[in-house]
Amino acid sequence: MREIKHWLDGQAVSGTSGRQLPVWDPATGEQQAYVVAATKAETERAVVSALAAFPGWRAASLSRRAEVMFRFRELVDANRKEIAALVSLEHGKTVADAAGELARGLENIEFATGAPHLLKGGYSEQASTGVDVYSIRQPLGVVAGITPFNFPAMVPMWMFCNALVCGNTFVLKPSEKDPSVSLLLADLLRQAGLPDGAFNVVQGDREAVETLIAHPDVEALSFVGSTPIARAVYEAGTRAGKRVQALGGAKNHMVVLPDADVDAAADAAVSAGYGSAGERCMAVSVVVAVGAVADPLVAAIGERIGRIAVGPATDPAAEMGPLITREHRDRVAGYLADSGTAEVVVDGRQAPIASGPGFFLGASLVDRVSTDSPLYRDEIFGPVLSVVRAETYDEAVKLVNGNEYGNGTAIFTRDGGAARQFQYDVVCGMVGVNVPVPVPVAYYSFGGWKSSLFGDLHMYGPDGIQFYTRSKVVTSRWPDPATSEVDLGFPKVR
């Protein structure tokens, strides 16, 4: 059985705890590898390694750091197929979907190569007589990232690309469910010229996370996962005096107005609801059908579901793969079994592939879902699309704003005025207008509101640069010694 190792001091290292965590093949239901969960001592070793590498990496010039990112970008691009195949093998998503994840990750590397421009400070000459004032941005030190299973390549790149190019060193704790790609990325960073110790990977679970949160030499934590854990990481990290950004769960609504193009809206709902088997934090999980559009929209979505090809990533025709584990598949299916008064239009449990090996569940559509139903309240994180009916635009907006999550939302309409009003009214971090999955490009920042984000700064983009640096303001004067004098008053402009 293959062991997926840690990455410490520039090389792969076997775990010593003896506590094995299985890594499954979601398409077959068989175990394909394992990780040995890191002990507290091993996690502390990763921090010590990063701390030792920090002075030298911080002292590297901006152009040198950018050069490493440029080389890393070229290596990732050259190894696209291998990385995508590895993601598919352990996550279960199709190769095409994995390649799309990687393409978005590459955007973040490309953004990071612009750090010499992004890290420029400000300068004010002659702020007072003979006095100049300027600001600079400096790295924090050792920072850590705790990443989810659903994007094992892209989400770590959201974090470590900006962190490293700003001059920090990094410790990554990837998901134990699909961790192999973290080691491949670590080796590509080494090949790109990143010094040993500047990037470390510890495999494991709660013990590793709690060690990183408590360690006094970890200056900042980035986290992506469920809301309860995000809240816990944020509270524990800030209590320990760290800077924390913790992205939580989502319940993304797609509002369809009566004037919308029904075919376009149905295509978008199917793409955004069932892509990657619904295991995306930006997946549409609720369609809010306004007025008379509901019946034709539900019919159009149901018709399209029958044409979705569900299968393993090894099948070139597959459009949707399995879920990550058997337990998660069974949990998602449980929502269909307990749908209450809602109408299950398409039941994914009845898909032929759902009864075979692997963790498969067909795409499901549930209509007339009430807002007090677990189908509506919970983040299901699977291929289950709920339809909630609303009579008016105002009722639809009230639904979106009343939900505890505020990650992403979308509106489908031909009315520009309605779309503009929606972006003004809606309480949400990312908004799509006739775009179902409004994930920002890398030169903007990703993040939700309400219970979808804990912390002040969003992830990657300009907020990422700000998160991984702190500002220092210098007030400078070079006086003539002959004019020096004692002045006990408060500094003033002259």
C-alpha positions as CSV (number, residue, x, y, z in Angstrom):
1,M,0.0,0.0,0.0
2,R,1.4,3.4,-1.0
3,E,2.3,5.8,1.7
4,I,1.8,9.5,1.0
5,K,4.6,11.3,2.9
6,H,5.2,14.6,4.6
7,W,7.5,17.2,2.9
8,L,10.1,18.6,5.3
9,D,13.3,20.5,4.6
10,G,13.0,20.0,0.8
11,Q,12.3,16.3,0.7
12,A,9.6,13.6,1.3
13,V,9.7,12.1,4.7
14,S,7.8,9.1,6.1
15,G,5.5,9.6,9.1
16,T,6.4,8.0,12.4
17,S,3.2,8.0,14.4
18,G,1.9,4.7,13.0
19,R,-1.6,6.3,12.9
20,Q,-2.7,5.6,9.3
21,L,-5.5,7.5,7.6
22,P,-6.9,5.8,4.4
23,V,-7.0,7.5,1.0
24,W,-9.7,6.0,-1.2
25,D,-10.3,5.6,-4.9
26,P,-13.8,7.1,-5.0
27,A,-14.5,5.5,-8.3
28,T,-13.9,1.9,-7.1
29,G,-14.5,2.3,-3.4
30,E,-11.1,0.7,-2.7
31,Q,-8.3,2.0,-0.6
32,Q,-5.4,3.1,-2.8
33,A,-3.0,4.7,-0.3
34,Y,-2.6,6.0,3.2
35,V,-1.1,8.9,5.1
36,V,0.5,8.6,8.5
37,A,-1.0,11.4,10.5
38,A,1.6,13.9,11.7
39,T,2.4,14.0,15.4
40,K,2.8,17.2,17.3
41,A,6.5,16.8,17.1
42,E,6.5,16.4,13.3
43,T,4.3,19.4,12.9
44,E,6.5,21.4,15.1
45,R,9.5,20.3,13.0
46,A,7.8,21.7,9.9
47,V,7.4,25.1,11.7
48,V,11.0,25.0,12.9
49,S,12.2,24.3,9.3
50,A,10.1,27.2,8.0
51,L,11.4,29.5,10.7
52,A,15.0,28.6,9.9
53,A,14.4,29.3,6.2
54,F,12.6,32.6,6.8
55,P,15.6,35.0,7.2
56,G,17.2,33.9,4.0
57,W,14.0,33.9,1.9
58,R,12.9,37.3,3.3
59,A,16.3,38.7,2.4
60,A,15.9,37.5,-1.2
61,S,15.2,40.3,-3.6
62,L,11.7,40.9,-5.0
63,S,13.0,40.0,-8.4
64,R,14.4,36.8,-7.1
65,R,11.1,35.8,-5.5
66,A,9.2,36.7,-8.6
67,E,11.7,34.6,-10.7
68,V,10.9,31.6,-8.6
69,M,7.2,32.1,-9.2
70,F,7.7,32.4,-12.9
71,R,9.7,29.1,-12.9
72,F,7.1,27.4,-10.8
73,R,4.4,28.6,-13.2
74,E,6.2,27.0,-16.1
75,L,6.8,23.8,-14.2
76,V,3.1,23.5,-13.3
77,D,2.1,24.2,-16.9
78,A,4.5,21.6,-18.1
79,N,3.0,19.0,-15.7
80,R,-0.6,19.8,-16.2
81,K,-1.6,16.3,-17.2
82,E,0.2,14.6,-14.3
83,I,-1.3,17.0,-11.8
84,A,-4.8,16.7,-13.2
85,A,-4.6,12.9,-13.3
86,L,-3.5,12.8,-9.7
87,V,-6.3,15.1,-8.6
88,S,-8.8,12.9,-10.4
89,L,-7.4,9.7,-9.0
90,E,-7.9,10.7,-5.3
91,H,-10.7,13.2,-5.5
92,G,-12.8,11.4,-8.2
93,K,-13.6,14.5,-10.3
94,T,-13.2,14.1,-14.1
95,V,-9.9,14.9,-15.7
96,A,-11.4,17.8,-17.6
97,D,-12.7,19.2,-14.3
98,A,-9.3,18.7,-12.6
99,A,-7.7,20.5,-15.6
100,G,-10.1,23.4,-15.1
101,E,-9.1,23.6,-11.4
102,L,-5.5,23.7,-12.4
103,A,-6.1,26.5,-14.9
104,R,-7.6,28.6,-12.1
105,G,-4.6,27.8,-9.9
106,L,-2.2,28.9,-12.6
107,E,-4.0,32.3,-12.6
108,N,-3.0,32.7,-9.0
109,I,0.7,31.9,-9.7
110,E,0.6,34.4,-12.5
111,F,-0.9,37.1,-10.2
112,A,1.9,36.4,-7.7
113,T,4.6,37.0,-10.3
114,G,3.5,40.7,-10.2
115,A,4.5,41.1,-6.5
116,P,7.3,43.6,-7.2
117,H,4.6,46.0,-8.3
118,L,2.0,44.9,-5.7
119,L,4.4,45.4,-2.8
120,K,5.3,49.0,-3.6
121,G,4.7,51.4,-0.7
122,G,4.0,55.1,-0.6
123,Y,6.3,58.1,-0.2
124,S,5.6,61.6,0.9
125,E,8.5,64.0,0.5
126,Q,8.7,67.1,2.8
127,A,5.8,66.0,5.0
128,S,7.3,68.5,7.4
129,T,10.3,70.7,7.0
130,G,13.1,68.3,6.2
131,V,11.0,65.3,7.0
132,D,10.0,62.5,4.6
133,V,7.4,59.8,5.4
134,Y,7.1,56.5,3.6
135,S,5.3,53.2,4.0
136,I,6.7,49.7,3.3
137,R,5.1,46.2,3.4
138,Q,7.0,43.4,5.1
139,P,6.3,39.7,5.4
140,L,4.9,38.2,8.6
141,G,7.2,35.2,9.0
142,V,6.0,31.6,9.1
143,V,2.4,31.2,7.9
144,A,0.2,28.1,7.5
145,G,-2.6,26.9,5.3
146,I,-5.2,24.3,6.0
147,T,-7.0,23.3,2.8
148,P,-10.1,21.2,1.9
149,F,-10.5,18.1,-0.3
150,N,-12.5,19.6,-3.0
151,F,-9.7,21.6,-4.7
152,P,-6.5,20.0,-3.6
153,A,-4.4,21.9,-6.2
154,M,-6.1,25.3,-6.6
155,V,-6.9,26.2,-3.0
156,P,-3.4,25.7,-1.7
157,M,-2.2,27.9,-4.6
158,W,-4.6,30.6,-3.5
159,M,-2.6,30.7,-0.3
160,F,1.1,29.8,-0.8
161,C,1.8,31.7,-4.0
162,N,1.1,35.1,-2.5
163,A,2.5,34.1,0.9
164,L,5.8,33.0,-0.6
165,V,6.3,35.8,-3.0
166,C,5.7,38.3,-0.2
167,G,8.7,36.7,1.6
168,N,7.0,34.4,4.1
169,T,7.7,30.7,4.6
170,F,4.8,28.3,4.5
171,V,3.5,25.1,6.2
172,L,0.6,23.4,4.4
173,K,-1.8,20.9,6.0
174,P,-3.7,19.5,3.0
175,S,-6.8,17.4,3.3
176,E,-6.0,13.8,4.3
177,K,-8.6,12.6,1.7
178,D,-6.6,13.6,-1.4
179,P,-3.1,14.7,-0.3
180,S,-0.7,13.5,-3.0
181,V,-0.8,16.6,-5.2
182,S,0.6,18.6,-2.3
183,L,3.9,16.7,-2.6
184,L,4.0,17.1,-6.3
185,L,3.6,20.9,-5.9
186,A,6.2,20.9,-3.2
187,D,8.7,19.2,-5.5
188,L,7.9,21.6,-8.3
189,L,8.6,24.5,-6.0
190,R,11.9,23.0,-5.1
191,Q,12.8,22.6,-8.8
192,A,11.8,26.2,-9.3
193,G,14.5,27.3,-6.8
194,L,12.6,27.8,-3.6
195,P,15.0,27.2,-0.7
196,D,14.6,24.0,1.4
197,G,12.4,24.6,4.4
198,A,10.5,27.6,2.8
199,F,7.6,25.2,2.0
200,N,6.7,22.3,4.1
201,V,3.8,19.8,4.1
202,V,2.4,17.9,7.0
203,Q,-0.2,15.2,6.4
204,G,-2.7,14.5,9.0
205,D,-5.8,15.6,10.8
206,R,-6.9,17.5,13.9
207,E,-3.7,17.0,15.9
208,A,-1.6,18.8,13.1
209,V,-4.2,21.6,12.8
210,E,-4.3,22.2,16.6
211,T,-0.5,22.3,16.7
212,L,-0.3,24.9,14.0
213,I,-3.0,27.0,15.7
214,A,-1.2,26.9,19.0
215,H,2.4,27.3,17.8
216,P,3.9,30.6,18.8
217,D,6.0,30.9,15.7
218,V,3.1,30.6,13.2
219,E,2.1,34.2,12.5
220,A,-1.0,33.7,10.3
221,L,-3.5,30.9,9.3
222,S,-5.5,30.5,6.2
223,F,-8.3,28.0,6.2
224,V,-11.0,26.8,3.8
225,G,-13.7,24.3,5.0
226,S,-17.0,24.0,6.7
227,T,-18.5,26.9,8.7
228,P,-18.3,25.2,12.2
229,I,-14.6,24.4,11.7
230,A,-13.9,27.7,10.1
231,R,-15.4,29.5,13.2
232,A,-13.4,27.3,15.6
233,V,-10.1,27.9,13.7
234,Y,-10.8,31.6,13.6
235,E,-11.6,31.9,17.3
236,A,-8.7,29.7,18.4
237,G,-6.2,31.4,16.1
238,T,-7.1,34.9,17.0
239,R,-7.1,34.0,20.7
240,A,-3.5,32.8,20.1
241,G,-2.7,36.2,18.6
242,K,-2.6,35.2,15.0
243,R,-3.9,36.8,11.9
244,V,-6.6,34.5,10.5
245,Q,-8.7,34.2,7.4
246,A,-11.2,31.3,7.6
247,L,-13.5,30.6,4.7
248,G,-16.6,28.6,5.7
249,G,-19.6,27.0,4.1
250,A,-22.1,28.2,1.5
251,K,-25.7,27.9,0.3
252,N,-25.5,29.6,-3.0
253,H,-28.8,30.8,-4.5
254,M,-29.5,31.3,-8.2
255,V,-32.4,33.7,-8.7
256,V,-34.3,33.2,-12.0
257,L,-36.7,36.0,-12.9
258,P,-39.7,35.5,-15.1
259,D,-38.1,37.3,-18.1
260,A,-35.0,35.0,-18.1
261,D,-34.0,32.8,-21.0
262,V,-35.3,29.4,-19.6
263,D,-32.9,27.3,-21.6
264,A,-29.9,29.4,-20.6
265,A,-30.9,29.4,-17.0
266,A,-31.5,25.6,-17.0
267,D,-28.1,25.0,-18.6
268,A,-26.4,27.2,-16.0
269,A,-28.2,25.5,-13.1
270,V,-27.2,22.1,-14.2
271,S,-23.6,23.1,-14.8
272,A,-23.3,25.0,-11.5
273,G,-25.3,22.5,-9.5
274,Y,-23.8,19.2,-10.6
275,G,-20.2,20.1,-11.7
276,S,-17.7,18.2,-9.6
277,A,-20.7,16.3,-8.1
278,G,-21.7,19.5,-6.3
279,E,-18.6,19.4,-4.1
280,R,-17.7,23.0,-4.7
281,C,-18.1,25.8,-2.2
282,M,-19.4,27.9,-5.1
283,A,-21.9,25.3,-6.4
284,V,-25.4,26.5,-6.9
285,S,-27.5,24.5,-4.4
286,V,-30.7,26.5,-4.5
287,V,-32.6,27.8,-7.5
288,V,-35.1,30.5,-6.5
289,A,-37.7,30.4,-9.3
290,V,-39.7,33.6,-9.4
291,G,-43.3,33.6,-10.6
292,A,-44.3,31.8,-13.7
293,V,-40.8,30.7,-14.7
294,A,-40.9,27.9,-12.1
295,D,-42.7,25.1,-14.0
296,P,-40.9,25.5,-17.3
297,L,-37.5,25.9,-15.5
298,V,-38.0,22.7,-13.4
299,A,-39.0,20.8,-16.5
300,A,-36.0,22.0,-18.4
301,I,-33.5,21.1,-15.6
302,G,-35.1,17.7,-15.2
303,E,-34.8,17.0,-18.9
304,R,-31.1,17.9,-18.9
305,I,-30.3,15.8,-15.9
306,G,-31.1,12.7,-17.9
307,R,-28.3,13.5,-20.3
308,I,-25.5,13.9,-17.7
309,A,-22.9,11.1,-18.1
310,V,-21.9,9.9,-14.6
311,G,-18.8,7.7,-14.3
312,P,-15.2,7.4,-13.3
313,A,-12.5,9.8,-14.4
314,T,-11.0,7.0,-16.5
315,D,-14.1,7.2,-18.7
316,P,-13.5,9.9,-21.3
317,A,-17.3,10.4,-21.7
318,A,-17.9,11.0,-18.0
319,E,-19.1,14.5,-17.0
320,M,-19.6,13.9,-13.3
321,G,-17.7,11.6,-11.0
322,P,-18.2,10.1,-7.6
323,L,-18.3,11.8,-4.2
324,I,-15.2,11.8,-2.0
325,T,-16.1,9.0,0.5
326,R,-18.8,6.4,1.1
327,E,-19.8,8.2,4.3
328,H,-20.3,11.5,2.5
329,R,-22.2,9.8,-0.3
330,D,-24.5,8.2,2.2
331,R,-25.0,11.5,4.1
332,V,-26.0,13.3,0.8
333,A,-28.4,10.5,-0.1
334,G,-30.0,10.8,3.3
335,Y,-31.3,14.3,2.4
336,L,-33.3,12.7,-0.4
337,A,-34.7,10.0,1.9
338,D,-35.8,12.7,4.3
339,S,-37.2,15.2,1.8
340,G,-40.4,15.7,3.7
341,T,-43.2,17.5,1.7
342,A,-40.8,18.5,-1.1
343,E,-41.2,16.9,-4.5
344,V,-38.2,14.7,-5.6
345,V,-38.4,15.3,-9.3
346,V,-35.2,13.3,-10.1
347,D,-33.8,10.9,-7.5
348,G,-30.0,10.3,-7.9
349,R,-30.2,7.2,-5.7
350,Q,-32.0,5.5,-8.6
351,A,-29.2,6.1,-11.1
352,P,-27.8,2.7,-12.2
353,I,-24.3,3.7,-11.3
354,A,-25.3,4.5,-7.7
355,S,-25.8,0.8,-7.0
356,G,-22.4,-0.2,-8.2
357,P,-18.9,0.0,-6.8
358,G,-17.5,3.4,-5.9
359,F,-19.1,6.4,-4.2
360,F,-21.5,7.4,-6.9
361,L,-24.8,9.3,-6.6
362,G,-26.7,10.5,-9.6
363,A,-27.8,14.1,-10.0
364,S,-31.0,14.9,-8.0
365,L,-33.6,17.6,-8.3
366,V,-36.1,18.5,-5.5
367,D,-38.9,21.0,-6.1
368,R,-41.1,23.0,-3.8
369,V,-38.5,22.9,-1.0
370,S,-39.5,24.9,2.1
371,T,-37.0,27.2,3.9
372,D,-37.3,25.2,7.1
373,S,-36.3,22.0,5.5
374,P,-32.8,20.5,6.0
375,L,-32.6,20.4,2.2
376,Y,-32.6,24.2,2.3
377,R,-30.8,25.0,5.6
378,D,-27.8,22.6,5.4
379,E,-24.8,22.8,3.2
380,I,-25.3,19.4,1.5
381,F,-22.1,19.5,-0.7
382,G,-23.4,17.0,-3.2
383,P,-25.3,16.7,-6.5
384,V,-28.7,17.8,-5.0
385,L,-30.4,20.9,-6.4
386,S,-33.3,22.4,-4.5
387,V,-35.9,24.6,-6.1
388,V,-37.6,27.2,-3.9
389,R,-40.5,29.1,-5.4
390,A,-41.0,32.9,-4.8
391,E,-43.8,35.1,-6.1
392,T,-41.8,38.3,-6.4
393,Y,-38.3,39.8,-6.8
394,D,-38.5,41.2,-3.3
395,E,-39.4,37.8,-1.9
396,A,-36.4,36.2,-3.7
397,V,-34.0,38.8,-2.3
398,K,-35.3,38.3,1.2
399,L,-34.6,34.6,0.9
400,V,-31.0,35.2,-0.2
401,N,-30.4,37.8,2.5
402,G,-32.1,35.8,5.2
403,N,-29.8,32.8,4.7
404,E,-26.9,32.4,7.2
405,Y,-24.4,32.0,4.4
406,G,-23.3,34.8,2.0
407,N,-20.6,33.2,-0.3
408,G,-22.0,33.5,-3.8
409,T,-25.2,34.2,-5.6
410,A,-26.5,34.8,-9.1
411,I,-29.4,36.3,-10.9
412,F,-30.7,35.4,-14.4
413,T,-32.7,38.0,-16.2
414,R,-32.8,40.1,-19.4
415,D,-33.6,43.2,-17.4
416,G,-30.5,45.3,-16.8
417,G,-32.2,47.4,-14.2
418,A,-33.3,44.4,-12.2
419,A,-29.7,43.0,-12.3
420,R,-28.2,46.3,-11.1
421,Q,-30.7,46.5,-8.3
422,F,-29.9,42.9,-7.3
423,Q,-26.2,43.5,-7.0
424,Y,-27.1,46.5,-4.9
425,D,-29.6,44.8,-2.6
426,V,-28.0,41.3,-2.1
427,V,-26.0,40.7,1.1
428,C,-23.3,38.4,-0.4
429,G,-19.6,38.5,-1.2
430,M,-19.6,37.4,-4.8
431,V,-22.4,38.1,-7.3
432,G,-23.1,36.7,-10.8
433,V,-25.3,38.4,-13.4
434,N,-26.2,35.6,-15.8
435,V,-23.1,33.9,-14.5
436,P,-23.9,31.0,-12.2
437,V,-20.5,30.5,-10.6
438,P,-19.1,34.0,-10.0
439,V,-15.6,33.0,-8.9
440,P,-13.4,36.1,-9.3
441,V,-10.4,36.1,-11.6
442,A,-7.1,36.1,-9.7
443,Y,-6.6,39.9,-9.7
444,Y,-9.7,40.3,-7.6
445,S,-10.2,38.5,-4.3
446,F,-12.4,35.5,-3.3
447,G,-14.5,35.6,-0.2
448,G,-18.0,35.6,1.2
449,W,-19.9,37.4,3.9
450,K,-21.8,36.4,7.0
451,S,-21.1,32.8,8.1
452,S,-19.1,32.1,4.9
453,L,-16.0,34.1,6.1
454,F,-14.4,34.7,9.4
455,G,-11.8,37.5,9.2
456,D,-11.4,40.9,7.6
457,L,-9.6,39.9,4.4
458,H,-10.7,37.8,1.5
459,M,-8.4,35.2,-0.2
460,Y,-5.9,35.6,-3.0
461,G,-5.7,38.7,-5.2
462,P,-5.1,42.1,-3.6
463,D,-6.5,41.0,-0.3
464,G,-4.0,38.1,-0.3
465,I,-1.1,40.4,-0.6
466,Q,-2.4,42.5,2.2
467,F,-3.1,39.4,4.4
468,Y,0.5,38.1,4.1
469,T,2.2,41.4,4.8
470,R,2.0,44.1,7.4
471,S,2.5,47.8,6.8
472,K,5.3,49.8,8.4
473,V,5.5,53.6,8.3
474,V,8.9,55.3,8.5
475,T,9.3,59.0,9.4
476,S,12.8,60.2,8.4
477,R,14.8,63.4,8.9
478,W,18.5,64.1,8.4
479,P,19.0,67.3,10.2
480,D,22.0,69.6,10.4
481,P,23.5,68.9,13.9
482,A,23.9,72.6,14.5
483,T,20.1,73.0,14.4
484,S,19.3,70.2,16.9
485,E,17.3,71.2,19.9
486,V,15.3,69.7,22.8
487,D,11.5,70.0,22.2
488,L,9.1,68.4,24.6
489,G,6.0,69.3,22.6
490,F,4.0,66.9,20.5
491,P,5.6,66.5,16.9
492,K,4.0,69.1,14.6
493,V,4.2,70.2,11.0
494,R,6.5,73.2,10.4
